[in-house]
Amino acid sequence: MVTSQSIKNHIETSMPCDLVQVEGDDGSHFNAVIVSAEFRGKNRVRQHQLVYQALGDRMKAEIHALSMKTLTPEEWAESNGT
């Protein structure tokens, strides 16, 4: 069964990230916050595509739903008041 930790680990090893948080333990529905400099200059659709690419076939076979919030490091700092 897929876990939030396994998704987190897969994203972290497949693309450079400053932060990855994944929640959801029902085995198929997950929520993620992903902060990466790779997202700079890209629209949300392209950012999400990068994450889907990082997850590869897991998105087709193992993960039923992944809701994600993607941010650049600057957007993350701004949203956290730092």
N, C-alpha and C positions, 0 to 999 in steps of 0.2 A: 504494500500500500504506500502511496505517496504521502509524504509528510511535509509540513511547512519547512522543517529544517532541511530536508533533502532538496526542496526547490531553492531555498536560500543558498545552500552550498553550490548547487548547479549554476545559478546566476553568477555568484561570486567567482567561480572558477572559469566562467565562459566570457566574462567581460569585466573591464575595470570599473569598480564601484567604490564610492566613498561610504555608502550605507545601503544595506538591504535588510528590510524587515518583512517577514511573511507570517501571516496568521491564517488559521483555519485548520482544523484537524478532523474534518469529516471525510477526508480522503479524496475529495474531488473539487471542492470550492475553496478558493484561497483569495486573500487580499494581500497586496504587496505595496510597499513604498520602496522605491529604488532611486538612489541619488548617484549620478554619474556625470563626469565631465564629457563623456561621449554624447550626451544629449544636447550639448551646446549647439545652437544654430539650427536645431531640428524641431519640426512641429511635433505635436503630441502623437499623431499617427505614426510618424517615422520612429519616434522614441519607443513606442510600444512594439513596433516591428523589430527593433533591435533586441528587445527582451525576448520576443517570440523566437527570434533567430538563436539567441543564446540557449533557450530551452529546447530547441530542435524538435525532434519527434516526440518528446515528452508531452508537448502541447496537444498533439494529435491522439496519442495513445493513452496517456495516464492522467492528464489534468483536464477535468471537465470545464472548469471556469476559473479564470484568474482575473480579478479586478485589480488594476494597478494605478498607482500615482507615481509618475516619473518626474524627477526634478533635476536641474543642474545643481551643483554645489552652491551657487549664488542664490538660487530660488529657495533651497533648503535653509540656508542661513537667514534669508529674509523672512521665511515663514516661521522661523523659531526665534525671531527677534534678536539674533546675534549679529 
